[in-house]
Amino acid sequence: MAFVLSEEQQMLRDSARAFADEKLPVSQLRALRAKGEGFDKAAWKEMAELGFAGVLIPEEFGGSGFGYVGLGQVLEAQGRTIAASPII
């Protein structure tokens, strides 16, 4: 049996991929490494505003409640660009 993402999970995946492609490309990782910085604080702020930092947190506590499947979608998107991110 194949695993199928819900429509909301697909939207999260697409949003995470678009963000990573636009804001967290490999070139950004290289630039941060050259400067001796761990991650881009402005990009992290945007990720938090998009709700990526709260995917594991239930909605009743202010998160988006996507659970581990949602976190997986965000991490997979960032892994595609080798993003420097404090999401974990």
PDB file with SEQRES, HELIX, SHEET and CRYST1 records, atoms N, CA, C and O in Angstrom:
SEQRES   1 A   88  MET ALA PHE VAL LEU SER GLU GLU GLN GLN MET LEU ARG          
SEQRES   2 A   88  ASP SER ALA ARG ALA PHE ALA ASP GLU LYS LEU PRO VAL          
SEQRES   3 A   88  SER GLN LEU ARG ALA LEU ARG ALA LYS GLY GLU GLY PHE          
SEQRES   4 A   88  ASP LYS ALA ALA TRP LYS GLU MET ALA GLU LEU GLY PHE          
SEQRES   5 A   88  ALA GLY VAL LEU ILE PRO GLU GLU PHE GLY GLY SER GLY          
SEQRES   6 A   88  PHE GLY TYR VAL GLY LEU GLY GLN VAL LEU GLU ALA GLN          
SEQRES   7 A   88  GLY ARG THR ILE ALA ALA SER PRO ILE ILE                      
HELIX    1 AA1 GLU A    7  LYS A   23  1                                  17    
HELIX    2 AA2 VAL A   26  LYS A   35  1                                  10    
HELIX    3 AA3 LYS A   41  LEU A   50  1                                  10    
HELIX    4 AA4 PHE A   52  GLY A   54  5                                   3    
HELIX    5 AA5 GLU A   59  PHE A   61  5                                   3    
HELIX    6 AA6 GLY A   67  ARG A   80  1                                  14    
CRYST1    1.000    1.000    1.000  90.00  90.00  90.00 P 1           1          
ATOM      1  N   MET A   1       0.837  -1.178   0.000  1.00  0.00           N  
ATOM      2  CA  MET A   1       0.000   0.000   0.000  1.00  0.00           C  
ATOM      3  C   MET A   1       0.886   1.246   0.000  1.00  0.00           C  
ATOM      4  O   MET A   1       1.793   1.363   0.824  1.00  0.00           O  
ATOM      5  N   ALA A   2       0.633   2.150  -0.896  1.00  0.00           N  
ATOM      6  CA  ALA A   2       1.421   3.379  -1.024  1.00  0.00           C  
ATOM      7  C   ALA A   2       0.904   4.441  -0.061  1.00  0.00           C  
ATOM      8  O   ALA A   2      -0.294   4.537   0.205  1.00  0.00           O  
ATOM      9  N   PHE A   3       1.826   5.225   0.446  1.00  0.00           N  
ATOM     10  CA  PHE A   3       1.464   6.343   1.319  1.00  0.00           C  
ATOM     11  C   PHE A   3       1.088   7.536   0.456  1.00  0.00           C  
ATOM     12  O   PHE A   3       1.814   7.886  -0.474  1.00  0.00           O  
ATOM     13  N   VAL A   4      -0.038   8.159   0.759  1.00  0.00           N  
ATOM     14  CA  VAL A   4      -0.520   9.296  -0.008  1.00  0.00           C  
ATOM     15  C   VAL A   4      -0.671  10.491   0.926  1.00  0.00           C  
ATOM     16  O   VAL A   4      -1.307  10.397   1.976  1.00  0.00           O  
ATOM     17  N   LEU A   5      -0.080  11.616   0.532  1.00  0.00           N  
ATOM     18  CA  LEU A   5      -0.207  12.840   1.320  1.00  0.00           C  
ATOM     19  C   LEU A   5      -1.602  13.426   1.155  1.00  0.00           C  
ATOM     20  O   LEU A   5      -2.205  13.340   0.085  1.00  0.00           O  
ATOM     21  N   SER A   6      -2.102  14.021   2.225  1.00  0.00           N  
ATOM     22  CA  SER A   6      -3.371  14.736   2.144  1.00  0.00           C  
ATOM     23  C   SER A   6      -3.147  16.017   1.336  1.00  0.00           C  
ATOM     24  O   SER A   6      -2.008  16.385   1.047  1.00  0.00           O  
ATOM     25  N   GLU A   7      -4.214  16.675   0.984  1.00  0.00           N  
ATOM     26  CA  GLU A   7      -4.104  17.921   0.225  1.00  0.00           C  
ATOM     27  C   GLU A   7      -3.334  18.972   1.024  1.00  0.00           C  
ATOM     28  O   GLU A   7      -2.510  19.693   0.460  1.00  0.00           O  
ATOM     29  N   GLU A   8      -3.592  19.066   2.330  1.00  0.00           N  
ATOM     30  CA  GLU A   8      -2.871  20.025   3.174  1.00  0.00           C  
ATOM     31  C   GLU A   8      -1.388  19.683   3.259  1.00  0.00           C  
ATOM     32  O   GLU A   8      -0.543  20.578   3.229  1.00  0.00           O  
ATOM     33  N   GLN A   9      -1.067  18.400   3.365  1.00  0.00           N  
ATOM     34  CA  GLN A   9       0.328  17.982   3.407  1.00  0.00           C  
ATOM     35  C   GLN A   9       1.034  18.275   2.086  1.00  0.00           C  
ATOM     36  O   GLN A   9       2.208  18.643   2.077  1.00  0.00           O  
ATOM     37  N   GLN A  10       0.329  18.116   0.987  1.00  0.00           N  
ATOM     38  CA  GLN A  10       0.898  18.446  -0.322  1.00  0.00           C  
ATOM     39  C   GLN A  10       1.171  19.939  -0.423  1.00  0.00           C  
ATOM     40  O   GLN A  10       2.190  20.353  -0.975  1.00  0.00           O  
ATOM     41  N   MET A  11       0.260  20.749   0.111  1.00  0.00           N  
ATOM     42  CA  MET A  11       0.457  22.201   0.097  1.00  0.00           C  
ATOM     43  C   MET A  11       1.672  22.585   0.946  1.00  0.00           C  
ATOM     44  O   MET A  11       2.456  23.448   0.553  1.00  0.00           O  
ATOM     45  N   LEU A  12       1.827  21.947   2.106  1.00  0.00           N  
ATOM     46  CA  LEU A  12       2.993  22.194   2.949  1.00  0.00           C  
ATOM     47  C   LEU A  12       4.265  21.806   2.200  1.00  0.00           C  
ATOM     48  O   LEU A  12       5.235  22.564   2.192  1.00  0.00           O  
ATOM     49  N   ARG A  13       4.266  20.638   1.575  1.00  0.00           N  
ATOM     50  CA  ARG A  13       5.418  20.180   0.802  1.00  0.00           C  
ATOM     51  C   ARG A  13       5.780  21.177  -0.289  1.00  0.00           C  
ATOM     52  O   ARG A  13       6.945  21.541  -0.445  1.00  0.00           O  
ATOM     53  N   ASP A  14       4.783  21.614  -1.038  1.00  0.00           N  
ATOM     54  CA  ASP A  14       5.026  22.549  -2.137  1.00  0.00           C  
ATOM     55  C   ASP A  14       5.551  23.884  -1.622  1.00  0.00           C  
ATOM     56  O   ASP A  14       6.453  24.475  -2.217  1.00  0.00           O  
ATOM     57  N   SER A  15       4.991  24.352  -0.525  1.00  0.00           N  
ATOM     58  CA  SER A  15       5.440  25.606   0.082  1.00  0.00           C  
ATOM     59  C   SER A  15       6.871  25.479   0.588  1.00  0.00           C  
ATOM     60  O   SER A  15       7.685  26.379   0.382  1.00  0.00           O  
ATOM     61  N   ALA A  16       7.179  24.370   1.244  1.00  0.00           N  
ATOM     62  CA  ALA A  16       8.529  24.151   1.767  1.00  0.00           C  
ATOM     63  C   ALA A  16       9.544  24.045   0.631  1.00  0.00           C  
ATOM     64  O   ALA A  16      10.649  24.575   0.737  1.00  0.00           O  
ATOM     65  N   ARG A  17       9.179  23.369  -0.444  1.00  0.00           N  
ATOM     66  CA  ARG A  17      10.080  23.239  -1.591  1.00  0.00           C  
ATOM     67  C   ARG A  17      10.340  24.588  -2.251  1.00  0.00           C  
ATOM     68  O   ARG A  17      11.481  24.926  -2.566  1.00  0.00           O  
ATOM     69  N   ALA A  18       9.273  25.355  -2.455  1.00  0.00           N  
ATOM     70  CA  ALA A  18       9.425  26.668  -3.090  1.00  0.00           C  
ATOM     71  C   ALA A  18      10.297  27.581  -2.230  1.00  0.00           C  
ATOM     72  O   ALA A  18      11.155  28.297  -2.745  1.00  0.00           O  
ATOM     73  N   PHE A  19      10.069  27.549  -0.920  1.00  0.00           N  
ATOM     74  CA  PHE A  19      10.860  28.378  -0.017  1.00  0.00           C  
ATOM     75  C   PHE A  19      12.325  27.961  -0.050  1.00  0.00           C  
ATOM     76  O   PHE A  19      13.210  28.808  -0.169  1.00  0.00           O  
ATOM     77  N   ALA A  20      12.584  26.673   0.051  1.00  0.00           N  
ATOM     78  CA  ALA A  20      13.966  26.187   0.046  1.00  0.00           C  
ATOM     79  C   ALA A  20      14.662  26.525  -1.267  1.00  0.00           C  
ATOM     80  O   ALA A  20      15.820  26.944  -1.267  1.00  0.00           O  
ATOM     81  N   ASP A  21      13.970  26.346  -2.374  1.00  0.00           N  
ATOM     82  CA  ASP A  21      14.562  26.653  -3.680  1.00  0.00           C  
ATOM     83  C   ASP A  21      14.895  28.135  -3.800  1.00  0.00           C  
ATOM     84  O   ASP A  21      15.944  28.497  -4.333  1.00  0.00           O  
ATOM     85  N   GLU A  22      14.005  28.992  -3.307  1.00  0.00           N  
ATOM     86  CA  GLU A  22      14.186  30.438  -3.456  1.00  0.00           C  
ATOM     87  C   GLU A  22      15.106  31.033  -2.396  1.00  0.00           C  
ATOM     88  O   GLU A  22      15.975  31.845  -2.713  1.00  0.00           O  
ATOM     89  N   LYS A  23      14.921  30.635  -1.142  1.00  0.00           N  
ATOM     90  CA  LYS A  23      15.616  31.301  -0.033  1.00  0.00           C  
ATOM     91  C   LYS A  23      16.792  30.525   0.550  1.00  0.00           C  
ATOM     92  O   LYS A  23      17.623  31.106   1.249  1.00  0.00           O  
ATOM     93  N   LEU A  24      16.878  29.220   0.275  1.00  0.00           N  
ATOM     94  CA  LEU A  24      17.915  28.391   0.901  1.00  0.00           C  
ATOM     95  C   LEU A  24      18.697  27.565  -0.122  1.00  0.00           C  
ATOM     96  O   LEU A  24      18.876  26.363   0.073  1.00  0.00           O  
ATOM     97  N   PRO A  25      19.162  28.184  -1.202  1.00  0.00           N  
ATOM     98  CA  PRO A  25      19.903  27.412  -2.208  1.00  0.00           C  
ATOM     99  C   PRO A  25      21.283  26.999  -1.690  1.00  0.00           C  
ATOM    100  O   PRO A  25      21.749  27.505  -0.669  1.00  0.00           O  
ATOM    101  N   VAL A  26      21.916  26.091  -2.390  1.00  0.00           N  
ATOM    102  CA  VAL A  26      23.255  25.629  -2.018  1.00  0.00           C  
ATOM    103  C   VAL A  26      24.226  26.812  -1.962  1.00  0.00           C  
ATOM    104  O   VAL A  26      25.114  26.841  -1.110  1.00  0.00           O  
ATOM    105  N   SER A  27      24.067  27.772  -2.848  1.00  0.00           N  
ATOM    106  CA  SER A  27      24.963  28.939  -2.852  1.00  0.00           C  
ATOM    107  C   SER A  27      24.891  29.695  -1.524  1.00  0.00           C  
ATOM    108  O   SER A  27      25.888  30.260  -1.075  1.00  0.00           O  
ATOM    109  N   GLN A  28      23.707  29.706  -0.895  1.00  0.00           N  
ATOM    110  CA  GLN A  28      23.576  30.370   0.399  1.00  0.00           C  
ATOM    111  C   GLN A  28      24.361  29.610   1.460  1.00  0.00           C  
ATOM    112  O   GLN A  28      25.024  30.224   2.296  1.00  0.00           O  
ATOM    113  N   LEU A  29      24.293  28.286   1.436  1.00  0.00           N  
ATOM    114  CA  LEU A  29      25.063  27.476   2.378  1.00  0.00           C  
ATOM    115  C   LEU A  29      26.557  27.772   2.233  1.00  0.00           C  
ATOM    116  O   LEU A  29      27.262  27.941   3.228  1.00  0.00           O  
ATOM    117  N   ARG A  30      27.021  27.832   1.012  1.00  0.00           N  
ATOM    118  CA  ARG A  30      28.443  28.115   0.773  1.00  0.00           C  
ATOM    119  C   ARG A  30      28.828  29.499   1.288  1.00  0.00           C  
ATOM    120  O   ARG A  30      29.896  29.666   1.878  1.00  0.00           O  
ATOM    121  N   ALA A  31      27.971  30.484   1.069  1.00  0.00           N  
ATOM    122  CA  ALA A  31      28.256  31.843   1.545  1.00  0.00           C  
ATOM    123  C   ALA A  31      28.280  31.889   3.078  1.00  0.00           C  
ATOM    124  O   ALA A  31      29.149  32.532   3.668  1.00  0.00           O  
ATOM    125  N   LEU A  32      27.339  31.215   3.711  1.00  0.00           N  
ATOM    126  CA  LEU A  32      27.317  31.178   5.175  1.00  0.00           C  
ATOM    127  C   LEU A  32      28.569  30.491   5.712  1.00  0.00           C  
ATOM    128  O   LEU A  32      29.174  30.949   6.682  1.00  0.00           O  
ATOM    129  N   ARG A  33      28.944  29.407   5.083  1.00  0.00           N  
ATOM    130  CA  ARG A  33      30.147  28.669   5.501  1.00  0.00           C  
ATOM    131  C   ARG A  33      31.384  29.550   5.381  1.00  0.00           C  
ATOM    132  O   ARG A  33      32.241  29.544   6.265  1.00  0.00           O  
ATOM    133  N   ALA A  34      31.479  30.307   4.289  1.00  0.00           N  
ATOM    134  CA  ALA A  34      32.627  31.184   4.071  1.00  0.00           C  
ATOM    135  C   ALA A  34      32.701  32.284   5.138  1.00  0.00           C  
ATOM    136  O   ALA A  34      33.791  32.705   5.525  1.00  0.00           O  
ATOM    137  N   LYS A  35      31.548  32.742   5.605  1.00  0.00           N  
ATOM    138  CA  LYS A  35      31.492  33.781   6.637  1.00  0.00           C  
ATOM    139  C   LYS A  35      31.638  33.207   8.048  1.00  0.00           C  
ATOM    140  O   LYS A  35      31.818  33.952   9.011  1.00  0.00           O  
ATOM    141  N   GLY A  36      31.559  31.892   8.163  1.00  0.00           N  
ATOM    142  CA  GLY A  36      31.626  31.268   9.474  1.00  0.00           C  
ATOM    143  C   GLY A  36      30.317  31.356  10.239  1.00  0.00           C  
ATOM    144  O   GLY A  36      30.303  31.262  11.466  1.00  0.00           O  
ATOM    145  N   GLU A  37      29.218  31.536   9.520  1.00  0.00           N  
ATOM    146  CA  GLU A  37      27.890  31.631  10.137  1.00  0.00           C  
ATOM    147  C   GLU A  37      27.169  30.289  10.005  1.00  0.00           C  
ATOM    148  O   GLU A  37      27.368  29.555   9.037  1.00  0.00           O  
ATOM    149  N   GLY A  38      26.328  29.983  10.997  1.00  0.00           N  
ATOM    150  CA  GLY A  38      25.622  28.709  10.988  1.00  0.00           C  
ATOM    151  C   GLY A  38      24.370  28.688  10.140  1.00  0.00           C  
ATOM    152  O   GLY A  38      24.084  27.693   9.474  1.00  0.00           O  
ATOM    153  N   PHE A  39      23.611  29.790  10.158  1.00  0.00           N  
ATOM    154  CA  PHE A  39      22.381  29.859   9.381  1.00  0.00           C  
ATOM    155  C   PHE A  39      21.988  31.309   9.168  1.00  0.00           C  
ATOM    156  O   PHE A  39      22.498  32.204   9.841  1.00  0.00           O  
ATOM    157  N   ASP A  40      21.080  31.537   8.228  1.00  0.00           N  
ATOM    158  CA  ASP A  40      20.577  32.863   7.899  1.00  0.00           C  
ATOM    159  C   ASP A  40      19.411  33.192   8.836  1.00  0.00           C  
ATOM    160  O   ASP A  40      18.348  32.578   8.744  1.00  0.00           O  
ATOM    161  N   LYS A  41      19.607  34.151   9.727  1.00  0.00           N  
ATOM    162  CA  LYS A  41      18.576  34.490  10.711  1.00  0.00           C  
ATOM    163  C   LYS A  41      17.314  35.053  10.057  1.00  0.00           C  
ATOM    164  O   LYS A  41      16.210  34.808  10.544  1.00  0.00           O  
ATOM    165  N   ALA A  42      17.457  35.794   8.976  1.00  0.00           N  
ATOM    166  CA  ALA A  42      16.287  36.346   8.281  1.00  0.00           C  
ATOM    167  C   ALA A  42      15.467  35.216   7.646  1.00  0.00           C  
ATOM    168  O   ALA A  42      14.237  35.233   7.689  1.00  0.00           O  
ATOM    169  N   ALA A  43      16.158  34.242   7.060  1.00  0.00           N  
ATOM    170  CA  ALA A  43      15.451  33.103   6.462  1.00  0.00           C  
ATOM    171  C   ALA A  43      14.753  32.293   7.545  1.00  0.00           C  
ATOM    172  O   ALA A  43      13.632  31.828   7.341  1.00  0.00           O  
ATOM    173  N   TRP A  44      15.399  32.120   8.693  1.00  0.00           N  
ATOM    174  CA  TRP A  44      14.787  31.386   9.804  1.00  0.00           C  
ATOM    175  C   TRP A  44      13.527  32.100  10.276  1.00  0.00           C  
ATOM    176  O   TRP A  44      12.522  31.453  10.569  1.00  0.00           O  
ATOM    177  N   LYS A  45      13.572  33.413  10.352  1.00  0.00           N  
ATOM    178  CA  LYS A  45      12.387  34.191  10.754  1.00  0.00           C  
ATOM    179  C   LYS A  45      11.244  33.947   9.769  1.00  0.00           C  
ATOM    180  O   LYS A  45      10.100  33.751  10.179  1.00  0.00           O  
ATOM    181  N   GLU A  46      11.549  33.959   8.488  1.00  0.00           N  
ATOM    182  CA  GLU A  46      10.528  33.703   7.472  1.00  0.00           C  
ATOM    183  C   GLU A  46       9.962  32.291   7.609  1.00  0.00           C  
ATOM    184  O   GLU A  46       8.758  32.081   7.456  1.00  0.00           O  
ATOM    185  N   MET A  47      10.836  31.327   7.898  1.00  0.00           N  
ATOM    186  CA  MET A  47      10.376  29.948   8.072  1.00  0.00           C  
ATOM    187  C   MET A  47       9.404  29.848   9.250  1.00  0.00           C  
ATOM    188  O   MET A  47       8.395  29.146   9.182  1.00  0.00           O  
ATOM    189  N   ALA A  48       9.724  30.553  10.313  1.00  0.00           N  
ATOM    190  CA  ALA A  48       8.842  30.551  11.483  1.00  0.00           C  
ATOM    191  C   ALA A  48       7.507  31.200  11.136  1.00  0.00           C  
ATOM    192  O   ALA A  48       6.454  30.713  11.546  1.00  0.00           O  
ATOM    193  N   GLU A  49       7.547  32.290  10.386  1.00  0.00           N  
ATOM    194  CA  GLU A  49       6.321  32.974   9.981  1.00  0.00           C  
ATOM    195  C   GLU A  49       5.458  32.091   9.075  1.00  0.00           C  
ATOM    196  O   GLU A  49       4.230  32.176   9.107  1.00  0.00           O  
ATOM    197  N   LEU A  50       6.097  31.253   8.275  1.00  0.00           N  
ATOM    198  CA  LEU A  50       5.372  30.325   7.404  1.00  0.00           C  
ATOM    199  C   LEU A  50       4.836  29.115   8.162  1.00  0.00           C  
ATOM    200  O   LEU A  50       4.057  28.328   7.623  1.00  0.00           O  
ATOM    201  N   GLY A  51       5.258  28.976   9.408  1.00  0.00           N  
ATOM    202  CA  GLY A  51       4.767  27.878  10.233  1.00  0.00           C  
ATOM    203  C   GLY A  51       5.636  26.638  10.223  1.00  0.00           C  
ATOM    204  O   GLY A  51       5.267  25.634  10.833  1.00  0.00           O  
ATOM    205  N   PHE A  52       6.777  26.672   9.552  1.00  0.00           N  
ATOM    206  CA  PHE A  52       7.633  25.494   9.475  1.00  0.00           C  
ATOM    207  C   PHE A  52       8.176  25.096  10.842  1.00  0.00           C  
ATOM    208  O   PHE A  52       8.362  23.910  11.112  1.00  0.00           O  
ATOM    209  N   ALA A  53       8.429  26.068  11.699  1.00  0.00           N  
ATOM    210  CA  ALA A  53       8.978  25.768  13.031  1.00  0.00           C  
ATOM    211  C   ALA A  53       7.948  25.102  13.932  1.00  0.00           C  
ATOM    212  O   ALA A  53       8.313  24.505  14.945  1.00  0.00           O  
ATOM    213  N   GLY A  54       6.676  25.192  13.586  1.00  0.00           N  
ATOM    214  CA  GLY A  54       5.627  24.643  14.430  1.00  0.00           C  
ATOM    215  C   GLY A  54       4.898  23.447  13.866  1.00  0.00           C  
ATOM    216  O   GLY A  54       3.785  23.146  14.298  1.00  0.00           O  
ATOM    217  N   VAL A  55       5.499  22.753  12.906  1.00  0.00           N  
ATOM    218  CA  VAL A  55       4.793  21.633  12.283  1.00  0.00           C  
ATOM    219  C   VAL A  55       4.521  20.492  13.261  1.00  0.00           C  
ATOM    220  O   VAL A  55       3.517  19.793  13.123  1.00  0.00           O  
ATOM    221  N   LEU A  56       5.386  20.295  14.234  1.00  0.00           N  
ATOM    222  CA  LEU A  56       5.182  19.215  15.211  1.00  0.00           C  
ATOM    223  C   LEU A  56       4.246  19.618  16.344  1.00  0.00           C  
ATOM    224  O   LEU A  56       3.725  18.757  17.053  1.00  0.00           O  
ATOM    225  N   ILE A  57       4.033  20.891  16.516  1.00  0.00           N  
ATOM    226  CA  ILE A  57       3.248  21.393  17.645  1.00  0.00           C  
ATOM    227  C   ILE A  57       1.759  21.367  17.289  1.00  0.00           C  
ATOM    228  O   ILE A  57       1.365  21.873  16.237  1.00  0.00           O  
ATOM    229  N   PRO A  58       0.931  20.781  18.160  1.00  0.00           N  
ATOM    230  CA  PRO A  58      -0.517  20.743  17.891  1.00  0.00           C  
ATOM    231  C   PRO A  58      -1.108  22.154  17.773  1.00  0.00           C  
ATOM    232  O   PRO A  58      -0.605  23.107  18.368  1.00  0.00           O  
ATOM    233  N   GLU A  59      -2.170  22.258  17.003  1.00  0.00           N  
ATOM    234  CA  GLU A  59      -2.813  23.548  16.770  1.00  0.00           C  
ATOM    235  C   GLU A  59      -3.271  24.224  18.052  1.00  0.00           C  
ATOM    236  O   GLU A  59      -3.192  25.447  18.168  1.00  0.00           O  
ATOM    237  N   GLU A  60      -3.753  23.438  19.025  1.00  0.00           N  
ATOM    238  CA  GLU A  60      -4.245  24.040  20.259  1.00  0.00           C  
ATOM    239  C   GLU A  60      -3.135  24.719  21.066  1.00  0.00           C  
ATOM    240  O   GLU A  60      -3.416  25.477  21.994  1.00  0.00           O  
ATOM    241  N   PHE A  61      -1.882  24.448  20.714  1.00  0.00           N  
ATOM    242  CA  PHE A  61      -0.751  25.086  21.384  1.00  0.00           C  
ATOM    243  C   PHE A  61      -0.035  26.087  20.475  1.00  0.00           C  
ATOM    244  O   PHE A  61       1.079  26.514  20.777  1.00  0.00           O  
ATOM    245  N   GLY A  62      -0.670  26.459  19.373  1.00  0.00           N  
ATOM    246  CA  GLY A  62      -0.128  27.479  18.480  1.00  0.00           C  
ATOM    247  C   GLY A  62       0.665  26.973  17.298  1.00  0.00           C  
ATOM    248  O   GLY A  62       1.191  27.772  16.522  1.00  0.00           O  
ATOM    249  N   GLY A  63       0.764  25.669  17.142  1.00  0.00           N  
ATOM    250  CA  GLY A  63       1.483  25.107  15.998  1.00  0.00           C  
ATOM    251  C   GLY A  63       0.556  24.843  14.833  1.00  0.00           C  
ATOM    252  O   GLY A  63      -0.610  25.240  14.843  1.00  0.00           O  
ATOM    253  N   SER A  64       1.083  24.173  13.837  1.00  0.00           N  
ATOM    254  CA  SER A  64       0.252  23.854  12.674  1.00  0.00           C  
ATOM    255  C   SER A  64      -0.231  22.412  12.696  1.00  0.00           C  
ATOM    256  O   SER A  64      -1.065  22.030  11.875  1.00  0.00           O  
ATOM    257  N   GLY A  65       0.281  21.600  13.627  1.00  0.00           N  
ATOM    258  CA  GLY A  65      -0.242  20.258  13.834  1.00  0.00           C  
ATOM    259  C   GLY A  65      -0.040  19.268  12.703  1.00  0.00           C  
ATOM    260  O   GLY A  65      -0.848  18.353  12.545  1.00  0.00           O  
ATOM    261  N   PHE A  66       1.002  19.419  11.921  1.00  0.00           N  
ATOM    262  CA  PHE A  66       1.242  18.483  10.820  1.00  0.00           C  
ATOM    263  C   PHE A  66       1.938  17.211  11.273  1.00  0.00           C  
ATOM    264  O   PHE A  66       1.949  16.217  10.546  1.00  0.00           O  
ATOM    265  N   GLY A  67       2.516  17.230  12.459  1.00  0.00           N  
ATOM    266  CA  GLY A  67       3.180  16.042  12.979  1.00  0.00           C  
ATOM    267  C   GLY A  67       4.451  15.709  12.229  1.00  0.00           C  
ATOM    268  O   GLY A  67       5.035  16.545  11.539  1.00  0.00           O  
ATOM    269  N   TYR A  68       4.865  14.448  12.385  1.00  0.00           N  
ATOM    270  CA  TYR A  68       6.127  14.011  11.792  1.00  0.00           C  
ATOM    271  C   TYR A  68       6.078  13.951  10.268  1.00  0.00           C  
ATOM    272  O   TYR A  68       7.103  14.120   9.608  1.00  0.00           O  
ATOM    273  N   VAL A  69       4.917  13.717   9.717  1.00  0.00           N  
ATOM    274  CA  VAL A  69       4.800  13.727   8.251  1.00  0.00           C  
ATOM    275  C   VAL A  69       5.082  15.135   7.729  1.00  0.00           C  
ATOM    276  O   VAL A  69       5.788  15.299   6.734  1.00  0.00           O  
ATOM    277  N   GLY A  70       4.539  16.136   8.391  1.00  0.00           N  
ATOM    278  CA  GLY A  70       4.791  17.525   7.995  1.00  0.00           C  
ATOM    279  C   GLY A  70       6.248  17.901   8.164  1.00  0.00           C  
ATOM    280  O   GLY A  70       6.841  18.535   7.291  1.00  0.00           O  
ATOM    281  N   LEU A  71       6.826  17.505   9.297  1.00  0.00           N  
ATOM    282  CA  LEU A  71       8.244  17.784   9.512  1.00  0.00           C  
ATOM    283  C   LEU A  71       9.072  17.113   8.426  1.00  0.00           C  
ATOM    284  O   LEU A  71      10.039  17.692   7.930  1.00  0.00           O  
ATOM    285  N   GLY A  72       8.701  15.914   8.063  1.00  0.00           N  
ATOM    286  CA  GLY A  72       9.403  15.209   6.993  1.00  0.00           C  
ATOM    287  C   GLY A  72       9.355  15.965   5.679  1.00  0.00           C  
ATOM    288  O   GLY A  72      10.340  15.998   4.941  1.00  0.00           O  
ATOM    289  N   GLN A  73       8.216  16.571   5.382  1.00  0.00           N  
ATOM    290  CA  GLN A  73       8.089  17.334   4.142  1.00  0.00           C  
ATOM    291  C   GLN A  73       9.012  18.554   4.148  1.00  0.00           C  
ATOM    292  O   GLN A  73       9.653  18.866   3.144  1.00  0.00           O  
ATOM    293  N   VAL A  74       9.068  19.237   5.291  1.00  0.00           N  
ATOM    294  CA  VAL A  74       9.928  20.420   5.422  1.00  0.00           C  
ATOM    295  C   VAL A  74      11.401  20.009   5.341  1.00  0.00           C  
ATOM    296  O   VAL A  74      12.187  20.645   4.639  1.00  0.00           O  
ATOM    297  N   LEU A  75      11.770  18.953   6.055  1.00  0.00           N  
ATOM    298  CA  LEU A  75      13.160  18.512   6.055  1.00  0.00           C  
ATOM    299  C   LEU A  75      13.595  17.986   4.687  1.00  0.00           C  
ATOM    300  O   LEU A  75      14.728  18.214   4.262  1.00  0.00           O  
ATOM    301  N   GLU A  76      12.699  17.287   4.004  1.00  0.00           N  
ATOM    302  CA  GLU A  76      13.030  16.795   2.661  1.00  0.00           C  
ATOM    303  C   GLU A  76      13.284  17.960   1.713  1.00  0.00           C  
ATOM    304  O   GLU A  76      14.230  17.932   0.927  1.00  0.00           O  
ATOM    305  N   ALA A  77      12.436  18.983   1.790  1.00  0.00           N  
ATOM    306  CA  ALA A  77      12.606  20.158   0.933  1.00  0.00           C  
ATOM    307  C   ALA A  77      13.944  20.834   1.207  1.00  0.00           C  
ATOM    308  O   ALA A  77      14.643  21.243   0.280  1.00  0.00           O  
ATOM    309  N   GLN A  78      14.296  20.948   2.487  1.00  0.00           N  
ATOM    310  CA  GLN A  78      15.565  21.586   2.834  1.00  0.00           C  
ATOM    311  C   GLN A  78      16.752  20.705   2.489  1.00  0.00           C  
ATOM    312  O   GLN A  78      17.824  21.208   2.155  1.00  0.00           O  
ATOM    313  N   GLY A  79      16.571  19.410   2.566  1.00  0.00           N  
ATOM    314  CA  GLY A  79      17.636  18.492   2.185  1.00  0.00           C  
ATOM    315  C   GLY A  79      17.960  18.573   0.705  1.00  0.00           C  
ATOM    316  O   GLY A  79      19.102  18.356   0.300  1.00  0.00           O  
ATOM    317  N   ARG A  80      16.961  18.884  -0.098  1.00  0.00           N  
ATOM    318  CA  ARG A  80      17.168  18.995  -1.544  1.00  0.00           C  
ATOM    319  C   ARG A  80      18.128  20.122  -1.891  1.00  0.00           C  
ATOM    320  O   ARG A  80      18.813  20.058  -2.912  1.00  0.00           O  
ATOM    321  N   THR A  81      18.188  21.163  -1.047  1.00  0.00           N  
ATOM    322  CA  THR A  81      19.071  22.320  -1.301  1.00  0.00           C  
ATOM    323  C   THR A  81      20.231  22.382  -0.317  1.00  0.00           C  
ATOM    324  O   THR A  81      20.995  23.347  -0.327  1.00  0.00           O  
ATOM    325  N   ILE A  82      20.375  21.371   0.531  1.00  0.00           N  
ATOM    326  CA  ILE A  82      21.388  21.323   1.575  1.00  0.00           C  
ATOM    327  C   ILE A  82      21.316  22.604   2.411  1.00  0.00           C  
ATOM    328  O   ILE A  82      22.320  23.282   2.630  1.00  0.00           O  
ATOM    329  N   ALA A  83      20.120  22.911   2.864  1.00  0.00           N  
ATOM    330  CA  ALA A  83      19.861  24.145   3.605  1.00  0.00           C  
ATOM    331  C   ALA A  83      20.553  24.160   4.956  1.00  0.00           C  
ATOM    332  O   ALA A  83      20.607  23.149   5.657  1.00  0.00           O  
ATOM    333  N   ALA A  84      21.078  25.319   5.308  1.00  0.00           N  
ATOM    334  CA  ALA A  84      21.606  25.544   6.656  1.00  0.00           C  
ATOM    335  C   ALA A  84      20.445  26.106   7.471  1.00  0.00           C  
ATOM    336  O   ALA A  84      20.091  27.278   7.340  1.00  0.00           O  
ATOM    337  N   SER A  85      19.860  25.260   8.313  1.00  0.00           N  
ATOM    338  CA  SER A  85      18.650  25.650   9.022  1.00  0.00           C  
ATOM    339  C   SER A  85      18.616  25.024  10.417  1.00  0.00           C  
ATOM    340  O   SER A  85      19.035  23.880  10.587  1.00  0.00           O  
ATOM    341  N   PRO A  86      18.123  25.756  11.411  1.00  0.00           N  
ATOM    342  CA  PRO A  86      18.010  25.211  12.765  1.00  0.00           C  
ATOM    343  C   PRO A  86      16.651  24.547  13.016  1.00  0.00           C  
ATOM    344  O   PRO A  86      16.208  24.493  14.163  1.00  0.00           O  
ATOM    345  N   ILE A  87      15.991  24.051  11.993  1.00  0.00           N  
ATOM    346  CA  ILE A  87      14.636  23.520  12.135  1.00  0.00           C  
ATOM    347  C   ILE A  87      14.569  22.382  13.149  1.00  0.00           C  
ATOM    348  O   ILE A  87      13.548  22.240  13.823  1.00  0.00           O  
ATOM    349  N   ILE A  88      15.590  21.584  13.283  1.00  0.00           N  
ATOM    350  CA  ILE A  88      15.574  20.495  14.261  1.00  0.00           C  
ATOM    351  C   ILE A  88      15.946  21.073  15.577  1.00  0.00           C  
ATOM    352  O   ILE A  88      16.005  20.352  16.573  1.00  0.00           O  
TER     353      ILE A  88                                                      
END                                                                             
